Amino acid sequence: MKEKEIIPQRSAGILLHITSLPGGFYSGDMGPESYRFVDFLVHSGQSYWQILPINQVDKNKAYSPYSPISAFAGNTLLISPESIKDMGLIEKIPDRKHHYNHSQADFERAELLKDKILDEAYKNFVEGKHEILRMEFDKFCLEEKYWLNDYSLFLTLRKITNYASWNTWEKKFKNKEAVINKWALENYAEQIESNKFSQFLFLKQWKSLKEYCNRNGIKIFGDIPIYIGFDSADVWSHPEYFKLNSQKTPLAVAGVPPDYFNEDGQLWGMPVYNWNANKKAGYDWWIERIRKNFQLFDLLRIDHFRGFEGFYEVPATETTAKNGKWFKGPGKDLFDTIKKEFHETPFVAEDLGYIDKSVYELRDRYNLPGMSLLMFTFGDDTPYSVHSPHNFRQNTVVYTGTHDNNTVKGWYTKETDKKLRRRINQYLGRKITSLNVTHALICLAYQSVAKLAMVPMQDILGLGRKARMNIPSVETGNWGWRLTKKQIQNKHIKMLRKWTELFGRIKE
């Protein structure tokens, strides 16, 4: 029987992470500006809002959404103080005018401010009369217990140990045992409960935002990284699911092999999975992880999809990725298990990079949409490239670029040479310059046969390289770009609406 289409009709969407929204608390959040952005999507004829992972980020990992400290917990930086005030949990909102129109997030200051607000909210929750909220919180704790108890304890132990990596903790903390739970509850019960309450507020606000999106015809397109960082609640609480030694440090880490762009390859540093142990446990951690993400999103991008078919493993003692090896991944065994558990599996496969036939076969077995990037169209392999629109499958999500790429304007001005620009002119049949390249590629995406056309907000605005979200080979200084309140104008709404109507990407 043929799999149901995950993207049922031609449509369009915008890629913009929540931290990139305007707002007065040093970083975008789920406050009023997030609802205004949904209104912008509706008026522009869009159907999808794509975001980056919303898991709890870590200062030690430069606040990267792809290096979270939990595969389940929500990013508390996204919690809106306005919403907390509306719930009667704080009396006043700190002055925020001074940071409203900054074009860069300040995550460290945002974290200090949000933690202070959340501490006050929890104190008022405990001391006040919030019977209905208490019942909701108790229900939340019961429903989310699979991950919530371990995460809240992990966060507390992390604070006790001054945020040292968990494998350096003294033995009584390092090994998750019932005695530690009992000891922590006796000595740090309030802190553990406060951690749970912050997650409760996150999910409550997220559900409200998602309901607003869905009520207005907007689907949220989320992102699940394949790997999880070593210094995380998940590796601490489930070390058996990862390749660790007897001292609970990684035996092998993830990465990609050397290629044309990087002679050393990329050493990502996250522990690889012990897939045999995961299979023996019925992939329970993965099932719960997928269940959580389906609770949060309408469509889910699987980062580094090829790693499920075959993954590159590097000994943890190596300093580059040169000496790694390829190993067989869980493939259809994992995805068949997921299919048995869930009625629908709205995945999009991130099938970029080195992809062989077996990866495409795994993707197509479940009729998953893949991804194509227009920035990759114009190389020497243009006639045969899967990124060239004349070779697109319909079951594809086409991008001008992603969070890991330069903006279109930045790419054209800084990363193309005469030969590449000549091919761009030939392919598009007209003279392309830095002034019209962004609109040209957006139109190319919209007019293609791909079911879904996604465009980063930076390209909608025609911004240059300073608006780039992430440089994969650089560890710091990423993820900070933000919209200012005045950047979105009526002309952008009219432009997008015109294109969605012209190219049949608007729901009538």
Helices and strands as residue ranges (DSSP letters): E 11-15, G 18-20, H 32-43, E 48-50, G 59-61, G 76-78, H 81-86, G 97-99, H 107-127, H 131-143, H 145-160, G 166-168, H 171-174, H 178-215, E 219-224, H 233-237, G 239-241, E 252-256, E 266-271, H 275-280, H 284-296, E 299-302, H 306-309, E 310-315, E 325-328, H 331-341, E 347-349, H 357-365, E 370-373, G 374-376, G 389-391, E 396-399, H 408-415, H 418-428, H 437-447, E 452-456, H 457-460, G 465-467, H 490-502
